[in-house]
Every structure is written in C-alpha cells, then in structure tokens.
Amino acid sequence: MTIHAITNTTAITMDADRRVIENATILFENDRITAVGSADEVAVPAEAERIEGANMISLPGLIDSHAHAGHGLTRNLGGGDGDAWFQACEAIYTRESTPGFWQAEARLSGLERLKAGITTCTMLLGGGADHYRTDTVEAGNLHCEATREIGIRTMLAVRLNRHPFPKAYRSLDLAKEVSLSFEDQLEVCGELARTNRDFLGSGFITNK
C-alpha cells in the first residue's frame, strides 16, 4: 500500500475537540487517514509520497446529502420563475435529453463538488417527484460511469414517479415516444440497483 503524507498544512480536524492544527502532517493509506497531528508529533515514513500543503487548509471531505442529476445544467433556467423552471426540468429530463446530456452533467457536477471539497453525495437521478430518468437504464449507467471517472463516493437514488401512469417519455435518441408503465419503471430501477451495486466500491445505489 502507498502511504501519502500531506505536510506543512493547516488541518481542520472536525474531531471531538475541533482542533485546528498549524503546520500539520496528515498520513493516509488508500482511503484511510492513519495519523493527524503537528509536524513534531507525526513522523513521515521514508517511503511516503509527500504532498506539499503550505498555505492550504486540509479538512475531511464534505457530504452533499441531497442533489439531483440534471440540475447542474438546468439550475439557471427560468430566470427566477420557479414554475417555469419545473416545467423546463420536466421537459428536459423526460423528453428532451440525450445520452450526452446525462454524461456531461455528471462530469460537471462531480468536478464542481470536488472543487468545493465534497467527496461524498446522495444523487437522485432526475428532479422532482415526476421527472426521474428511469425509463431506461442508459442515463443511470452513464451517470455512474462519469462519476466513477471522478472518484466521488455516490449514493445514486432511483425511484418511481408518482401516479397516475403511464408517463410520457421520449427515448434518449429522441427518435420515439415512450409510454412508461409503473411495471416498466420498477424494472428499470431494479436493474440499475443490481448492475451498479458496486458503485465506486464503497458507494452504492439505492432503489427508493
């Protein structure tokens, strides 16, 4: 296992004493922190790969506990009109989005989270109660694939729309109209949960 050492950093520990340690050293192996303390307290093993942390703050990864796949590319629509925004999301998420939309949005939102210090999130596949992109496994699989590239631990939540059924969707290639039944959407949710259960190894996908 490769040992990494962040040195000369300011560590915000978030431990019981809420310590802030100047000139700190943090050791970690794979995804586990093994030591945190001042440079005088923590010795850096000779084989460790050093990461210079001067003039930087190090803290545990933040958790985004509620997010929606798709919103990264739709959040500014509507000009502040909430109803117009919901209508736009419904149209885009169910009838006007392509595979490239779901892949690009996952990459964008994932990189934005990393930039903000977020390393774990819960992500719903679509938005609102009736806008889930679970008419097919393709959008979910593309989201998982893009998120794996970035490395954020993600709990992808998939679910059924509210009644009544059927729901009107358009295929991701925009070529045909789809009348989505309760049974078909339930099967897609189950398939996404089964095929992506190893999501990021430590992450997982849930069928809400």
Backbone bond lengths (Angstrom), bond angles and torsions (degrees), N, CA, C in turn:
res aa  C-N    CA-C-N  psi(-1)  N-CA   C-N-CA  omega(-1)  CA-C   N-CA-C  phi
1 M - - - 1.458 - - 1.528 110.22 -
2 T 1.339 116.34 138.43 1.454 121.17 178.70 1.515 110.19 -84.07
3 I 1.323 115.55 128.41 1.459 121.44 176.24 1.521 108.35 -95.09
4 H 1.326 116.02 132.07 1.459 121.58 176.28 1.521 109.05 -114.19
5 A 1.324 115.61 147.68 1.461 120.84 178.53 1.520 109.65 -132.07
6 I 1.331 116.50 120.61 1.457 121.29 171.06 1.529 106.08 -91.89
7 T 1.303 117.24 121.99 1.465 121.15 -174.28 1.528 111.24 -118.54
8 N 1.342 114.68 156.35 1.478 122.99 174.26 1.520 112.97 59.64
9 T 1.317 117.23 28.51 1.453 120.92 -177.67 1.524 110.34 -101.60
10 T 1.323 116.00 168.67 1.465 121.61 169.11 1.518 107.13 -100.21
11 A 1.324 116.87 114.93 1.463 121.81 -174.43 1.522 110.79 -99.36
12 I 1.325 115.34 121.98 1.465 121.57 171.07 1.521 105.60 -98.26
13 T 1.330 116.64 107.07 1.459 119.81 -164.30 1.520 113.99 -81.08
14 M 1.324 118.95 -31.31 1.468 122.27 -173.46 1.525 111.82 60.59
15 D 1.344 117.59 22.29 1.468 119.89 175.96 1.519 109.61 -82.97
16 A 1.324 116.74 -174.81 1.473 120.67 -174.59 1.522 112.10 -59.32
17 D 1.332 116.93 -31.93 1.467 120.76 -178.67 1.520 112.84 -92.99
18 R 1.342 116.89 -0.29 1.465 122.29 179.92 1.530 111.47 52.07
19 R 1.328 115.84 45.72 1.457 120.27 -177.39 1.527 111.45 -69.34
20 V 1.312 115.05 141.68 1.457 122.70 168.34 1.526 106.13 -117.17
21 I 1.323 116.46 115.96 1.458 121.53 -171.26 1.522 109.84 -109.84
22 E 1.323 115.79 117.06 1.465 120.47 175.16 1.525 109.25 -78.83
23 N 1.309 116.61 152.81 1.464 122.27 179.20 1.526 110.61 47.99
24 A 1.318 115.08 52.36 1.464 121.13 -174.04 1.525 111.54 -92.52
25 T 1.333 113.17 158.35 1.464 121.81 171.96 1.523 108.19 -122.03
26 I 1.322 116.36 133.24 1.467 122.07 177.37 1.523 108.10 -123.34
27 L 1.323 116.08 125.07 1.454 121.02 175.77 1.519 109.79 -105.82
28 F 1.347 116.28 139.77 1.460 118.48 173.51 1.516 110.13 -148.20
29 E 1.327 114.13 148.80 1.460 122.83 176.20 1.518 108.07 -122.66
30 N 1.327 115.98 125.13 1.456 121.57 -174.98 1.527 108.93 53.04
31 D 1.328 119.41 -116.85 1.459 120.62 -177.65 1.524 112.17 -108.80
32 R 1.333 117.54 24.20 1.462 120.51 -177.73 1.526 111.02 -124.60
33 I 1.337 116.49 125.97 1.457 121.44 173.04 1.522 108.09 -75.56
34 T 1.329 116.32 128.49 1.470 120.48 -176.73 1.519 113.37 -108.39
35 A 1.319 118.61 -19.01 1.464 120.36 179.20 1.517 109.88 -160.63
36 V 1.344 115.61 141.00 1.463 122.50 175.06 1.517 107.52 -140.30
37 G 1.309 116.87 129.30 1.457 120.06 178.16 1.508 111.16 177.85
38 S 1.311 115.96 -177.55 1.459 119.24 177.66 1.519 109.77 -69.97
39 A 1.315 115.66 163.63 1.460 119.83 -179.90 1.520 111.32 -60.08
40 D 1.336 116.92 -28.05 1.464 120.56 178.54 1.524 111.90 -74.31
41 E 1.336 116.79 -24.54 1.465 120.91 -174.95 1.526 113.08 -93.47
42 V 1.324 117.66 -29.75 1.464 121.07 -173.64 1.527 109.16 -113.94
43 A 1.303 115.51 117.45 1.469 120.58 177.48 1.517 109.61 -86.67
44 V 1.319 116.03 136.88 1.458 121.25 179.35 1.526 109.11 -90.13
45 P 1.329 118.00 119.18 1.475 119.99 177.92 1.522 111.24 -58.10
46 A 1.303 115.63 147.22 1.466 120.58 -177.12 1.519 111.98 -59.89
47 E 1.350 117.14 -32.38 1.476 120.23 -176.54 1.518 113.45 -86.22
48 A 1.332 117.38 -0.20 1.463 120.24 -175.94 1.524 111.30 -71.05
49 E 1.321 115.22 144.93 1.459 121.40 172.14 1.520 107.89 -87.19
50 R 1.320 117.06 120.02 1.461 121.82 -173.76 1.535 111.47 -88.43
51 I 1.335 114.26 141.13 1.460 122.52 173.92 1.526 106.53 -122.68
52 E 1.311 116.92 117.50 1.456 121.18 -177.33 1.527 110.51 -73.99
53 G 1.339 116.53 124.03 1.457 120.69 -176.84 1.505 114.55 -115.72
54 A 1.331 117.72 17.38 1.458 120.47 -179.69 1.524 111.17 -60.48
55 N 1.346 115.73 139.85 1.465 122.93 -179.78 1.523 112.74 62.59
56 M 1.340 115.81 22.26 1.460 120.91 177.72 1.523 110.32 -129.09
57 I 1.321 115.21 158.39 1.466 122.50 176.06 1.525 108.21 -108.20
58 S 1.318 116.31 135.62 1.466 121.79 175.44 1.519 108.18 -116.60
59 L 1.319 116.46 132.37 1.455 121.06 178.32 1.514 108.92 -148.71
60 P 1.349 117.31 161.03 1.471 119.32 178.43 1.519 110.69 -59.04
61 G 1.341 116.13 149.01 1.450 120.43 179.61 1.516 111.82 -59.21
62 L 1.331 116.79 138.83 1.455 121.93 178.60 1.523 109.83 -80.24
63 I 1.329 116.20 159.74 1.465 122.37 -179.88 1.525 109.37 -117.28
64 D 1.325 116.08 124.46 1.457 122.44 172.15 1.524 106.27 -95.25
65 S 1.325 116.29 106.85 1.465 119.82 -170.36 1.522 114.17 -87.85
66 H 1.335 117.94 -3.67 1.472 118.82 -179.18 1.524 108.71 -156.95
67 A 1.317 115.82 110.66 1.457 121.05 178.96 1.525 108.83 -146.61
68 H 1.331 115.93 164.13 1.458 121.21 -177.30 1.522 110.27 -128.18
69 A 1.324 117.02 125.34 1.457 120.99 172.02 1.525 108.31 -62.47
70 G 1.309 116.74 131.93 1.457 122.18 -177.16 1.511 112.59 109.96
71 H 1.333 117.00 -35.57 1.462 120.50 -174.68 1.528 112.75 -65.43
72 G 1.332 117.49 -24.04 1.450 119.45 179.35 1.519 113.01 -60.47
73 L 1.337 116.69 -25.96 1.463 121.07 -179.82 1.525 113.14 -109.40
74 T 1.343 118.19 0.42 1.467 119.56 -177.49 1.531 112.93 -124.16
75 R 1.315 118.08 -3.71 1.472 119.93 -168.80 1.519 114.18 -64.15
76 N 1.332 118.36 -22.50 1.464 119.97 -178.32 1.526 113.40 -99.98
77 L 1.323 116.70 6.74 1.465 119.04 178.35 1.529 110.63 -73.79
78 G 1.310 116.64 156.65 1.459 121.06 173.57 1.502 115.05 91.60
79 G 1.327 118.85 -12.10 1.463 120.65 177.36 1.510 113.77 57.61
80 G 1.330 117.29 35.37 1.461 120.93 179.80 1.517 114.47 90.08
81 D 1.317 117.25 -3.19 1.468 121.92 178.29 1.523 107.92 -89.25
82 G 1.322 117.02 105.66 1.464 121.80 -175.61 1.516 113.12 -60.06
83 D 1.336 116.51 -42.10 1.464 119.28 -179.61 1.523 111.09 -64.51
84 A 1.333 116.63 -41.81 1.458 120.23 178.88 1.526 110.81 -64.22
85 W 1.334 115.78 -36.72 1.467 119.70 178.70 1.525 111.37 -65.30
86 F 1.330 117.35 -45.08 1.462 120.24 178.72 1.528 110.89 -61.79
87 Q 1.314 116.98 -40.83 1.460 120.05 179.13 1.530 111.14 -64.58
88 A 1.337 116.09 -40.18 1.465 119.46 178.35 1.524 110.71 -64.69
89 C 1.340 116.90 -42.71 1.465 120.19 178.99 1.516 111.18 -61.86
90 E 1.317 116.65 -42.76 1.462 119.38 179.73 1.520 110.59 -60.24
91 A 1.327 117.02 -45.82 1.457 120.60 -178.58 1.529 111.25 -64.92
92 I 1.330 116.29 -44.67 1.464 119.85 -177.05 1.521 110.99 -69.46
93 Y 1.315 117.27 -47.17 1.461 120.58 -173.13 1.523 112.92 -70.40
94 T 1.306 117.69 -30.23 1.461 119.03 -175.18 1.527 114.18 -104.71
95 R 1.363 117.45 -24.69 1.464 117.65 -171.82 1.527 115.12 -135.26
96 E 1.321 119.40 -15.92 1.463 119.63 -171.17 1.528 114.00 -124.69
97 S 1.310 118.58 14.15 1.473 120.25 -179.35 1.523 110.59 -106.99
98 T 1.321 114.57 149.74 1.460 122.93 -179.29 1.526 109.45 -111.88
99 P 1.333 118.36 169.95 1.466 119.57 175.07 1.527 112.31 -54.89
100 G 1.327 117.27 -38.57 1.453 120.37 -179.70 1.513 113.02 -62.29
101 F 1.333 117.06 -32.87 1.464 120.75 177.69 1.518 110.84 -61.10
102 W 1.334 117.85 -49.52 1.460 121.36 -175.51 1.522 111.41 -69.27
103 Q 1.320 117.51 -34.66 1.455 120.11 178.81 1.528 111.26 -72.32
104 A 1.330 116.70 -45.25 1.464 120.31 -179.84 1.522 110.86 -64.43
105 E 1.334 117.02 -40.93 1.467 119.94 -179.14 1.526 110.92 -64.86
106 A 1.323 117.13 -40.00 1.471 120.08 178.95 1.525 110.79 -63.40
107 R 1.318 116.98 -40.78 1.467 120.28 179.33 1.524 110.74 -67.11
108 L 1.321 117.24 -44.99 1.461 120.94 -179.86 1.522 111.55 -61.66
109 S 1.327 116.81 -52.62 1.463 119.71 -176.42 1.520 111.24 -65.82
110 G 1.341 117.39 -34.50 1.453 120.33 178.09 1.513 111.97 -65.19
111 L 1.318 117.33 -44.10 1.467 120.81 178.81 1.519 111.48 -67.65
112 E 1.329 116.99 -36.07 1.470 119.86 176.05 1.525 111.03 -63.34
113 R 1.326 116.68 -38.40 1.453 119.43 178.81 1.537 111.12 -65.99
114 L 1.311 116.32 -45.35 1.465 118.86 178.33 1.523 111.10 -59.01
115 K 1.312 117.19 -41.44 1.463 121.11 179.43 1.523 110.83 -61.23
116 A 1.326 117.28 -32.85 1.467 122.25 -179.50 1.527 112.78 -87.80
117 G 1.330 117.77 1.28 1.454 120.20 179.32 1.507 114.50 87.08
118 I 1.335 117.29 13.03 1.466 121.63 179.65 1.527 108.63 -90.94
119 T 1.310 116.29 125.18 1.464 120.59 -179.27 1.525 112.81 -118.12
120 T 1.333 117.48 -6.24 1.464 121.85 179.00 1.523 108.37 -140.70
121 C 1.334 117.00 138.68 1.463 118.23 178.17 1.524 110.67 -150.40
122 T 1.329 113.85 158.46 1.460 122.03 169.07 1.521 107.47 -106.97
123 M 1.317 116.54 124.57 1.460 121.77 -171.96 1.516 110.39 -125.17
124 L 1.335 116.62 122.47 1.459 121.27 173.72 1.528 108.88 -89.23
125 L 1.318 116.84 139.33 1.461 121.39 -174.50 1.533 110.36 -85.01
126 G 1.319 115.15 77.71 1.450 121.98 -176.68 1.507 109.70 123.72
127 G 1.323 117.01 -163.68 1.460 118.23 -176.27 1.508 113.43 -141.50
128 G 1.317 114.93 151.89 1.451 120.37 178.50 1.511 112.38 70.09
129 A 1.324 115.30 -173.07 1.464 119.40 -176.55 1.525 112.74 -82.17
130 D 1.314 117.34 -20.02 1.471 119.28 -171.74 1.518 113.47 -129.26
131 H 1.320 117.26 24.06 1.459 119.61 -175.07 1.522 112.07 -125.09
132 Y 1.298 118.45 27.83 1.461 120.35 -177.20 1.518 111.40 -78.28
133 R 1.351 115.84 137.05 1.464 119.19 -178.59 1.516 109.09 -91.21
134 T 1.336 113.90 62.37 1.463 120.61 -179.05 1.523 110.84 -119.64
135 D 1.327 114.79 36.53 1.459 119.35 170.52 1.518 110.42 -86.09
136 T 1.346 116.45 -17.34 1.455 124.14 179.98 1.523 107.81 -149.62
137 V 1.316 116.41 156.25 1.471 119.16 179.51 1.528 111.22 -78.56
138 E 1.329 118.78 -11.87 1.462 120.62 -169.50 1.518 112.82 -62.21
139 A 1.329 118.04 -47.04 1.466 119.97 -178.30 1.524 110.90 -62.35
140 G 1.330 116.74 -42.74 1.461 120.41 178.92 1.506 112.58 -64.54
141 N 1.329 116.67 -42.11 1.465 120.01 179.16 1.526 111.27 -65.50
142 L 1.334 117.64 -38.93 1.456 120.95 177.54 1.525 110.94 -64.98
143 H 1.328 116.38 -40.37 1.464 119.65 177.55 1.530 110.66 -62.21
144 C 1.323 116.68 -45.30 1.463 120.58 179.86 1.522 111.29 -62.97
145 E 1.326 116.44 -41.72 1.461 120.73 -179.46 1.529 111.23 -62.11
146 A 1.338 116.44 -45.70 1.463 120.23 -179.88 1.520 111.63 -66.73
147 T 1.328 117.01 -36.87 1.462 120.16 -179.76 1.521 111.04 -70.14
148 R 1.323 116.95 -36.30 1.465 120.01 175.55 1.532 111.40 -59.84
149 E 1.330 116.59 -37.13 1.465 120.43 179.42 1.532 110.84 -59.84
150 I 1.324 116.56 -35.71 1.465 121.48 -175.44 1.529 111.09 -85.20
151 G 1.326 117.41 -36.65 1.455 121.30 174.63 1.508 115.96 99.13
152 I 1.325 118.69 10.43 1.464 120.60 177.51 1.523 110.00 -76.13
153 R 1.322 116.87 135.60 1.464 119.96 173.43 1.518 108.16 -71.53
154 T 1.316 115.32 125.89 1.458 119.59 -173.35 1.518 111.33 -133.65
155 M 1.331 114.51 136.78 1.456 121.43 168.81 1.520 106.30 -104.95
156 L 1.323 117.13 103.79 1.456 121.74 -178.15 1.523 108.84 -88.08
157 A 1.329 115.83 118.46 1.462 121.24 -177.98 1.524 109.66 -98.53
158 V 1.316 116.81 123.50 1.457 122.07 176.65 1.520 108.01 -118.29
159 R 1.304 115.83 146.76 1.468 117.82 -176.43 1.516 110.98 -156.62
160 L 1.318 114.03 175.78 1.460 122.23 177.43 1.523 110.12 -89.24
161 N 1.331 115.36 152.17 1.455 119.96 171.51 1.527 109.61 -72.91
162 R 1.309 114.97 166.79 1.456 120.03 174.45 1.525 110.04 -75.63
163 H 1.312 115.25 156.67 1.464 120.56 173.80 1.530 108.60 -66.34
164 P 1.328 120.58 155.57 1.469 125.33 9.14 1.528 112.58 -90.12
165 F 1.297 115.59 159.89 1.458 124.54 172.92 1.535 107.58 -112.06
166 P 1.341 117.14 159.35 1.472 129.07 0.78 1.520 112.18 -77.92
167 K 1.351 115.41 165.01 1.453 122.86 177.41 1.529 109.68 -107.93
168 A 1.338 115.56 145.91 1.460 120.39 -178.98 1.526 110.09 -90.31
169 Y 1.317 117.03 117.46 1.464 124.24 175.41 1.528 108.37 -123.27
170 R 1.326 115.22 166.96 1.455 121.65 168.82 1.522 107.24 -124.92
171 S 1.320 117.49 141.28 1.458 121.10 -177.59 1.525 110.57 -59.39
172 L 1.340 115.99 157.14 1.464 120.60 -176.47 1.523 113.39 -66.30
173 D 1.329 117.68 -20.16 1.469 119.19 173.62 1.535 111.33 -87.36
174 L 1.348 115.59 3.44 1.470 124.00 177.46 1.520 112.87 63.05
175 A 1.338 116.92 20.27 1.461 120.62 -173.02 1.521 113.89 -94.24
176 K 1.347 118.00 -23.15 1.464 117.79 -175.88 1.516 111.41 -148.02
177 E 1.333 114.52 151.85 1.451 121.82 176.48 1.529 109.08 -81.25
178 V 1.322 115.96 143.34 1.463 121.48 -177.83 1.524 108.82 -125.78
179 S 1.313 115.86 129.09 1.462 121.65 173.30 1.527 106.92 -100.37
180 L 1.324 116.34 105.76 1.457 121.68 -170.42 1.525 111.10 -91.93
181 S 1.320 115.94 120.32 1.460 120.91 178.70 1.522 110.81 -89.29
182 F 1.320 115.44 162.86 1.467 121.36 175.27 1.518 110.39 -57.14
183 E 1.330 116.65 -44.90 1.465 121.32 -176.69 1.524 111.71 -64.91
184 D 1.328 116.59 -41.01 1.471 119.92 179.93 1.522 111.02 -66.32
185 Q 1.328 116.98 -41.97 1.463 119.35 -179.95 1.524 111.18 -67.73
186 L 1.314 116.71 -37.31 1.463 120.53 176.87 1.529 110.57 -61.37
187 E 1.320 117.11 -41.49 1.458 121.13 179.20 1.523 111.53 -65.03
188 V 1.322 117.48 -41.05 1.468 120.59 177.94 1.521 110.62 -63.11
189 C 1.320 117.83 -43.81 1.467 120.98 178.85 1.524 110.46 -59.83
190 G 1.315 116.33 -43.51 1.456 120.07 178.87 1.513 112.56 -64.32
191 E 1.334 116.81 -40.80 1.461 120.63 179.99 1.530 111.17 -66.18
192 L 1.330 117.71 -40.72 1.461 120.16 176.76 1.528 111.06 -61.88
193 A 1.321 116.25 -40.69 1.463 119.63 179.09 1.522 111.40 -65.58
194 R 1.335 116.29 -39.06 1.471 119.33 -178.61 1.526 112.32 -71.35
195 T 1.329 117.69 -42.71 1.458 120.06 -172.45 1.524 113.21 -81.97
196 N 1.323 117.91 -18.13 1.463 120.28 -178.71 1.524 112.89 -117.75
197 R 1.327 116.38 24.49 1.463 119.08 -177.33 1.531 112.19 -66.31
198 D 1.324 117.03 -20.91 1.460 120.45 178.29 1.530 111.33 -92.37
199 F 1.330 116.91 18.32 1.443 122.81 -175.09 1.519 111.51 -47.09
200 L 1.342 116.62 110.53 1.457 124.42 -179.47 1.507 113.27 61.54
201 G 1.329 117.87 18.01 1.455 119.70 178.76 1.500 111.88 73.95
202 S 1.331 116.71 -60.58 1.461 121.41 -178.46 1.520 112.03 -93.28
203 G 1.334 116.55 -16.08 1.430 119.11 179.73 1.511 111.59 -88.89
204 F 1.329 116.81 -179.65 1.455 118.21 178.37 1.510 110.20 -159.25
205 I 1.307 113.52 166.88 1.460 120.22 178.46 1.519 107.93 -117.40
206 T 1.322 117.14 140.39 1.445 121.15 -176.96 1.518 110.51 -119.77
207 N 1.294 115.30 148.80 1.459 122.25 175.13 1.522 106.28 -106.04
208 K 1.336 116.20 101.38 1.473 120.41 -172.93 1.519 111.08 -75.34
